[in-house]
Every structure is written in structure tokens, then in C-alpha cells.
């Protein structure tokens, strides 16, 4: 464990040992700035001596891995979970509410089309992708605030979406020039015509062909996140289509999945990683001359990790990226005590009511002096507030959402150690302790 140090002007210096930090605090030569990670600020002038600190970033669509190395030792390692899927769900829910208002007896507002500033802005990113780009840049800014980083090494990737969706067609077209650009929907007007032609204008249930009115059916329902990809579409006659949708939802989903011919090619995360690469490279290459930027790739990271016999993990990958293939001391890979787990959450809860007619009010502010995601210390453990009740019995969980206790009396023996922030921080050594407590409670 190391203590991060800032000088009198809040500029980062090299970290020190806990014993040295304790002596400085006792003598009144430093003060505590942050507890996670533990950071102190010097109250006197320093020599500003710095060593070369190399930071590595393992970019990702769901989780970011970050590590910083100096003199063959790991100074900082962390994993940050992003909230891209949560943002998409909230945007879909908002769109559903907006559209349902138009069909009710309320003030009518005409549907808008291409008159919003966001939709016609240049270089616009979707809200979920924008969050992921900003989250990577926020992690970079945070590390630079506690360590004097001189070199940044970032693992990026660019995917061939055409090859993911149509591997056979691409492999045949390679080396034939412009024929590589021929997709599977070439010469078809739209997706529907392609699906009907692919299925030979035949119902895929009753196998009848002549004199039928054919529908294009979503195998994974749109309500469950199904897409308009040809792999998720099949041809059904009107009778079979109506019969399937008259079943109960669970039975309809099971019978619909039986029509799946080939696994759907998921290209969402590959597309997001390609966007991340272009945005991050644009940002890092505009850095000042004081920092060096290097780009690396996944196969190099994998070779370095396997050469060192290390486990596969995001923070381990970040260490291998920053090490450039050199030997690094990595202690206790299964449960590193110096690993920081970080999770992005929304800034606040804005839903005010719930119920069919919005008859139940939801307390959006503080309840008994606490908000959701406040870090509290109770008699049943340390955790984040997950659920609030007006009776005073709250539910607390760890950073991954695992329930520590679903009924903690907030009125007795409780202290708030940290207020809610947009990024929750948790030391990994607490996770194993909590898992042991949860397993003991289940045995009892």
C-alpha cells in the first residue's frame, strides 16, 4: 500500500510509504486530502523530484483497466465499471413516455424531426457512447491528479464490422479489390426483401409457400432488445405469426427462439470500441510536449500477460500495457489489496412518483440525512445505501450491488463516511471479507 503525495501547490509528487505519511501528519507537516485513495498534501516546500511514471489504459466498452508503474513496481491499479447500458435503458424509457403522452388526453405536441440541436450537431455522439468517452478521459485526469505521469500507453482496437457480420463473404472477397465491399444485402431494396428472398418466400413454421401473405418476424422481440438485423428476422405466414403472438409471453419467446438459424453477430461493442479509439487518439495526440503517447494492441498485451503467467483481468492487462513486456512484481493476483474498484453512477435520482397513476411519492432528497449510494458504516457492515424506507430500515450493498444487509436500522449506530458521488470507490480487500460474511449468513 502506498500513500499519494501532493506538494504545496497541489501538484503530484512520487508516493511515499504509510509510515512516512504518518510521521508527516503527526508533525503537522501535511494534511489529508482524500481517503480513497489515501492522499496527503504537504504544507512546506519540496524538491519536486520525480521519477518516470508510465500509465497504461486498457480501454473497454463495459470496464476500464488503469495502472501506473515506476521502477518496476505498481503504484496504482484500478478497474472502472461504466454505465452505458443503463443510459440506453433510460433514454428508451424516456422515449416511451414521450410517445405515450401523445395518445392521451393531454396537451398535444407535434412530433419533432431534425429540429433538435443535438440531432443536427456535427461530430455528435450517442449519450451512452459519449459517457464512455468522457469516462476514459476522467480516469486519465484522475491519475494525473495524484501521480506525475510522463508516458501514456493506451490499448486500442479497430474492428472490421463487415467481417464480423459476413465472415464467409469477406474471406472470399479478400484480394479481389472492390468486391470486398459487397455485403450480403447487395442489390436488395431493404432488409425485408432480403429476408424474404433468403427464406425463399416460404413460411419457416408450416413450410407453405404459395398463396400466402408473409410477415417478417423478430425472433428476439423488440421489447426485449431485439434488433432489425437479418439474423434476428425470419419469414412467417400471417396465420403462424398471429398464432405465435397469441401465446403467453414466456411461451411465445421460447417458440420464437426455436426459429433462430444462426447466432446473431453482436457488433454494438465492437462499434463503440472503434469510436473510442478515434476519440481517444484525437485527445491524446493533442497533449502537451511534457507527455508521451503510445498506442498498443491486444495481441501484444496478451503475449506479455502469458509470458509473465498472469491471470486475465482488466487491471492486469493495464499493468502489462504499462510494463512494455518487462518483469513487474504483481502480488496476490486473486485478491490484490491495492486494487481500487470504481463504478460510475448517475448524479442523482429524479423520479418523483411511482404507481399506475403516480399516486406514490418517492423521496428524491435525503431521508434520515442519507441519500442513495452514500457510503455508511453500520453494525452490520460497511456499504453503500441501496434502498431507503421511511421506517428507517435501509438496504446496503457493496460496489457491485451485492446485498450486505437488507434491513439496517439507520437511526442507531451509523456514521456516513462518504457522500454520494458520480464515481463510487471501493478497496478490493473489502470485497473478499464481505463475500465471507454473506456466505456465513446464508449458512445460518
TADA-V544780 format. One record per helix or strand of 2 or more residues. SS is the DSSP state (H for helix, E for strand). FROM is the first residue (numbers start at 1). TO is the last residue. If there is no record, write none. Layout:
ss->{SS | SS}
from->{FROM | FROM}
to->{TO | TO}
//
This chain:
ss->{E | H | E | E | E | E | E | H | H | H | E | H | H | H | H | E | H | H | E | H | H | H | E | H | H | E | E | E | E | E | E | E | E | E | H}
from->{3 | 18 | 30 | 38 | 53 | 63 | 73 | 84 | 117 | 127 | 149 | 161 | 167 | 177 | 191 | 214 | 222 | 230 | 233 | 238 | 249 | 268 | 292 | 298 | 314 | 339 | 353 | 360 | 375 | 381 | 393 | 403 | 415 | 423 | 428}
to->{6 | 26 | 35 | 42 | 58 | 70 | 81 | 102 | 120 | 146 | 155 | 165 | 173 | 181 | 198 | 218 | 224 | 232 | 237 | 245 | 257 | 284 | 296 | 307 | 323 | 344 | 354 | 361 | 378 | 387 | 397 | 409 | 418 | 427 | 443}
//
